[in-house]
Amino acid sequence: MHSPINTEQRLLAALAAGERTATEQIYRQNFNIINSWLIKNGCSSADAADVFQEAMVVLFGKAEDESFRLTCNIGTYLFAISKHLWYKRVQKQSREPVFLRHNLETEDDELGVAYEDDINVLLEREAYYEQLNTALDQIGEPCRSLLKAFYHHDKNMQEIAADFGYTNPDNAKTQKYKCLARLRKLFYSM
């Protein structure tokens, strides 16, 4: 068995490169949660599998796009895509003739509101990450590189101390906290 890919960005890059282990890992980590939600919200097992597969195709397409920047967890992104695809299917089915429908008017309204809520949450999250990236750009070096090394590249304090020339991991940790404090100050002043 292959070892799991340990960061979201590496996992996305591996998916774009067509690595089967990346696809399997994403599937293993996300299918059951998304499948359960879809079934709980009226989707059949077969349709849930189809919706998840479509979401994976969308994710794969995005992963191949070099300009795409994932601003949330892969699971969150897949969940949002799956919900959107499911709502689209429900909405399409609700356009059937009136005599075939079984009181979908109120369900359509509820789904529309839920979908709008999801979109609003994603837009707020997107704005949050844009603001965070702006603050990171303004914080300057070495703080920017240090925080990215820790949070984006999953480096431990020992590695950061060696990479940045700190005498020990405790000094690197102290510097990281100072950098975080500066980042918070910049972030909340925007």
C-alpha positions in Angstrom: 0.0 0.0 0.0 1.2 3.5 -0.8 1.8 6.0 1.9 -0.8 8.9 2.0 0.1 12.2 0.4 0.4 14.6 3.3 -0.6 18.0 2.1 -3.6 19.3 0.2 -1.3 21.1 -2.4 0.8 17.9 -3.0 -2.3 15.8 -3.2 -3.8 18.2 -5.8 -0.5 18.2 -7.8 -0.4 14.4 -7.7 -4.0 14.3 -8.9 -3.1 16.7 -11.8 -0.2 14.4 -12.7 -2.6 11.5 -12.9 -1.2 9.6 -9.9 -3.6 6.8 -9.1 -2.7 7.0 -5.4 -3.9 10.6 -5.2 -7.3 9.7 -6.7 -7.6 6.7 -4.4 -6.7 8.9 -1.3 -9.2 11.6 -2.2 -11.8 9.0 -2.8 -11.1 7.2 0.5 -11.1 10.4 2.5 -14.2 12.0 1.0 -16.6 9.5 -0.6 -18.4 8.2 2.5 -19.1 11.6 3.9 -20.4 13.1 0.7 -22.3 9.9 -0.2 -24.0 9.9 3.2 -25.0 13.5 2.8 -26.3 13.0 -0.7 -28.4 9.9 0.3 -29.7 11.8 3.4 -30.9 14.5 1.1 -32.9 12.3 -1.3 -30.2 11.0 -3.7 -30.2 7.3 -4.6 -27.0 5.3 -4.0 -26.4 5.0 -7.7 -27.0 8.8 -8.3 -24.8 9.6 -5.3 -21.9 7.6 -6.8 -22.5 9.4 -10.1 -22.6 12.9 -8.5 -19.3 12.1 -6.6 -17.7 10.9 -9.8 -18.8 14.1 -11.6 -17.3 16.2 -8.7 -14.0 14.3 -9.0 -14.0 15.1 -12.8 -14.5 18.8 -12.0 -11.7 18.6 -9.3 -9.4 16.9 -11.8 -10.0 19.6 -14.4 -9.3 22.3 -11.9 -6.2 20.6 -10.6 -4.8 20.5 -14.2 -5.4 24.3 -14.5 -2.2 26.0 -13.4 -4.0 29.2 -12.5 -6.3 27.4 -10.1 -5.6 28.0 -6.4 -7.4 25.9 -3.9 -8.4 28.0 -0.9 -10.0 25.3 1.2 -9.6 21.6 1.9 -10.1 19.3 -1.0 -12.9 17.6 0.9 -14.7 21.0 1.4 -14.3 21.8 -2.3 -15.6 18.3 -3.4 -18.5 18.6 -1.0 -19.5 22.0 -2.4 -19.2 20.7 -6.0 -21.3 17.6 -5.1 -24.0 19.7 -3.4 -24.1 22.0 -6.4 -24.4 19.1 -8.8 -27.1 17.4 -6.7 -29.1 20.7 -6.4 -28.9 21.1 -10.2 -30.2 17.6 -10.7 -33.1 18.2 -8.3 -33.9 21.5 -9.9 -33.9 19.8 -13.4 -36.2 17.1 -12.1 -38.5 19.7 -10.6 -39.1 21.1 -14.1 -41.2 18.0 -15.0 -44.9 18.6 -15.7 -47.0 19.5 -12.7 -48.9 16.2 -12.6 -45.6 14.3 -12.1 -44.4 16.5 -9.3 -45.1 15.8 -5.7 -45.1 19.1 -3.9 -41.6 20.2 -4.9 -42.4 23.9 -4.9 -41.5 24.3 -1.2 -38.6 21.9 -1.6 -37.3 24.0 -4.5 -37.4 27.1 -2.4 -35.6 25.4 0.5 -32.9 24.0 -1.9 -32.5 27.4 -3.5 -32.0 29.1 -0.1 -29.6 26.3 1.0 -27.7 26.6 -2.2 -27.5 30.4 -1.8 -26.3 29.9 1.8 -23.6 27.5 0.6 -22.5 29.9 -2.1 -22.4 32.8 0.4 -20.3 30.8 2.8 -17.9 29.9 0.0 -17.7 33.5 -1.2 -17.0 34.6 2.4 -14.3 32.0 2.7 -12.8 33.1 -0.6 -12.7 36.7 0.6 -11.2 35.6 3.9 -8.4 33.8 2.1 -7.8 36.6 -0.3 -7.5 39.0 2.6 -5.1 36.5 4.3 -3.0 36.3 1.2 -2.8 40.1 1.0 -1.7 40.2 4.6 0.9 37.5 3.9 2.2 39.6 1.0 2.5 42.6 3.2 4.1 40.9 6.2 7.5 40.7 4.4 10.4 38.3 4.8 11.4 36.2 6.6 7.9 36.0 8.2 6.1 35.2 5.0 8.5 32.3 4.1 8.6 31.0 7.6 4.8 30.9 7.9 4.4 29.3 4.5 7.1 26.7 5.4 5.1 25.7 8.5 1.5 26.0 7.3 1.7 25.2 3.6 4.7 22.9 3.4 4.1 21.1 6.7 7.7 21.6 7.9 8.4 21.0 11.6 10.3 23.5 13.8 13.5 21.4 13.5 13.4 21.8 9.7 12.5 25.5 9.9 15.3 26.2 12.3 17.8 24.6 9.9 16.3 26.2 6.8 16.2 29.7 8.3 19.4 29.6 10.3 17.9 29.6 13.8 20.0 28.2 16.6 17.3 25.7 17.7 13.7 24.8 17.1 12.5 26.9 20.2 13.9 30.1 18.6 12.1 29.2 15.3 8.9 28.6 17.2 9.3 32.0 19.0 9.8 33.7 15.7 6.8 31.9 14.2 4.6 33.2 17.0 5.9 36.8 16.5 5.2 36.5 12.8 1.7 35.2 13.5 1.1 38.1 15.8 2.2 40.5 13.0 0.1 38.7 10.5 -3.0 38.9 12.7 -2.5 42.6 13.3 -2.2 43.2 9.5 -5.2 40.9 8.7 -7.5 42.6 11.2 -6.5 46.1 10.2 -7.6 45.6 6.6 
